Amino acid sequence: MLASACATTQESQEPRTGTTETTATSESTTPDRQPARTPPAGGDAVAKSQIDDSQLPESYPQMVWTEDDGMSLGVVAQEGGCGRASVEIPEQTEARVVVLMVETQPAEPKSCTMDLRYPKITTELDAPLDDRTVVLRTEQRKA
C-alpha cells in the first residue's frame, strides 16, 4: 500500500507535486502480522495531534514516526494477499506533508493468501518534519 518519496531541499512555499517511491525498510524481511504501536528503535513518534488521519479507513494503522533529525518519515502500511505496499509523498509544503500509502495488486488474477501484513516504510523528506501536519491517505492500484 505504501511507496515512499525521496526529495530535494525546497525553500519555496509552493507545494512539491512530483512523487517518488521508496520501498519498505523494516528491520526484517517479513512484515509484522499486527500493526506497530510504537516506532522502531531510533524513531520518534509523531504526536497524534500532528497527524490528519481523517481520510483513512477506521481500521487502518496510524503509526507515524521520524528518524534522522526529522528528515525521514516512517509509517506502518497495510498489505494483504498478493498486494505490495509502498509510499508516495505527492505534496510537501511549509504547513503539511501528504503521505499516500499505496497497495499495488497484480494486474492479472492469481491465487493469493488472505493474510494482512503491516510493513514499516520510511521515506526522505525535503526538510525536517518539525511541526508540519502529516496527512495520511490510502489508495489501491493494479500493477
C-alpha positions as CSV (number, residue, x, y, z in Angstrom):
1,M,0.0,0.0,0.0
2,L,2.9,2.3,0.5
3,A,5.6,3.7,-1.5
4,S,7.9,6.4,-0.4
5,A,9.3,9.6,-1.8
6,C,12.8,11.0,-2.0
7,A,13.1,14.7,-2.2
8,T,15.4,17.6,-2.5
9,T,15.7,20.6,-0.3
10,Q,12.9,23.1,-1.1
11,E,12.8,26.6,0.1
12,S,9.7,27.8,-1.8
13,Q,6.2,27.8,-0.2
14,E,4.9,26.2,-3.4
15,P,3.8,22.5,-2.8
16,R,6.0,19.9,-4.3
17,T,3.8,17.8,-6.5
18,G,6.1,15.2,-8.1
19,T,6.1,11.8,-6.5
20,T,8.9,9.3,-6.0
21,E,8.7,5.9,-4.4
22,T,10.5,4.3,-1.6
23,T,10.4,0.6,-0.6
24,A,9.9,-0.9,2.8
25,T,12.8,-0.6,5.2
26,S,11.6,-2.7,8.1
27,E,14.1,-4.4,10.4
28,S,13.2,-7.8,9.0
29,T,12.2,-9.0,5.5
30,T,8.8,-10.2,6.8
31,P,6.3,-7.5,7.6
32,D,4.6,-7.7,11.0
33,R,1.3,-9.5,11.3
34,Q,0.0,-6.8,13.7
35,P,0.2,-3.0,13.3
36,A,3.1,-1.4,15.2
37,R,2.1,0.5,18.3
38,T,5.5,2.1,18.9
39,P,8.1,3.4,16.4
40,P,11.2,1.3,15.6
41,A,14.4,1.7,17.6
42,G,15.8,5.1,16.8
43,G,12.5,6.5,15.7
44,D,10.5,9.3,17.4
45,A,6.7,9.0,17.4
46,V,4.9,11.9,15.7
47,A,2.3,13.4,18.1
48,K,-1.3,12.3,17.3
49,S,-2.3,16.0,17.2
50,Q,0.1,16.4,14.3
51,I,-1.5,13.6,12.2
52,D,-4.5,14.1,10.0
53,D,-5.9,10.6,9.5
54,S,-9.4,11.6,8.6
55,Q,-9.1,10.1,5.1
56,L,-8.0,6.6,6.4
57,P,-10.4,3.7,6.9
58,E,-11.1,3.3,10.7
59,S,-9.1,0.0,11.0
60,Y,-6.0,1.3,9.1
61,P,-2.7,1.5,11.1
62,Q,-1.9,5.1,12.1
63,M,1.7,4.9,13.4
64,V,3.9,7.7,12.1
65,W,7.5,8.4,13.2
66,T,10.6,10.4,12.2
67,E,14.2,9.4,12.1
68,D,17.5,11.2,11.1
69,D,16.6,14.5,12.9
70,G,13.1,14.6,11.2
71,M,14.5,14.1,7.6
72,S,13.0,10.6,7.3
73,L,9.3,9.9,7.9
74,G,8.1,6.4,8.7
75,V,4.6,4.9,8.5
76,V,3.0,1.5,9.0
77,A,1.4,0.3,5.8
78,Q,-1.1,-2.4,5.2
79,E,-0.9,-5.1,2.5
80,G,-2.6,-8.4,2.0
81,G,-2.5,-11.4,-0.2
82,C,-0.6,-10.6,-3.4
83,G,-0.6,-6.9,-2.6
84,R,2.6,-4.9,-2.0
85,A,2.8,-1.7,0.0
86,S,4.6,1.4,-1.0
87,V,4.5,5.1,0.0
88,E,4.5,8.3,-2.1
89,I,4.8,11.9,-1.0
90,P,2.7,13.8,-3.5
91,E,2.9,17.1,-1.6
92,Q,5.3,18.9,0.8
93,T,4.7,22.4,1.9
94,E,5.7,24.5,4.9
95,A,2.5,23.5,6.6
96,R,2.0,19.8,5.7
97,V,3.3,16.6,4.3
98,V,0.9,14.4,2.4
99,V,1.7,10.7,2.6
100,L,-0.1,8.4,0.1
101,M,0.1,4.7,1.2
102,V,-0.4,2.6,-1.9
103,E,-1.2,-1.1,-2.1
104,T,-0.5,-2.5,-5.6
105,Q,-2.2,-5.7,-6.7
106,P,-1.1,-7.8,-9.7
107,A,-2.9,-6.8,-12.9
108,E,-3.7,-10.5,-13.7
109,P,-5.8,-12.5,-11.2
110,K,-3.9,-15.3,-9.4
111,S,-4.2,-17.3,-6.2
112,C,-3.1,-15.4,-3.2
113,T,-3.2,-15.8,0.6
114,M,-5.8,-13.9,2.6
115,D,-3.4,-12.6,5.2
116,L,-2.8,-9.0,6.3
117,R,0.7,-7.7,6.8
118,Y,1.9,-4.4,8.2
119,P,5.3,-3.3,6.7
120,K,7.2,-0.4,8.2
121,I,8.1,2.0,5.4
122,T,10.3,5.1,5.6
123,T,10.8,7.9,3.1
124,E,13.0,11.0,2.9
125,L,11.6,14.5,3.2
126,D,12.7,17.8,1.6
127,A,13.2,19.3,5.0
128,P,12.8,18.2,8.6
129,L,9.1,17.4,9.6
130,D,9.3,19.8,12.6
131,D,5.7,20.9,13.3
132,R,4.2,20.2,9.9
133,T,1.0,18.2,9.8
134,V,1.2,14.7,8.3
135,V,-1.8,13.9,6.1
136,L,-2.4,10.2,5.6
137,R,-4.2,8.8,2.6
138,T,-4.5,5.4,1.0
139,E,-5.0,4.1,-2.5
140,Q,-5.3,0.7,-4.2
141,R,-3.8,0.1,-7.7
142,K,-3.3,-2.6,-10.2
143,A,0.3,-3.3,-11.4
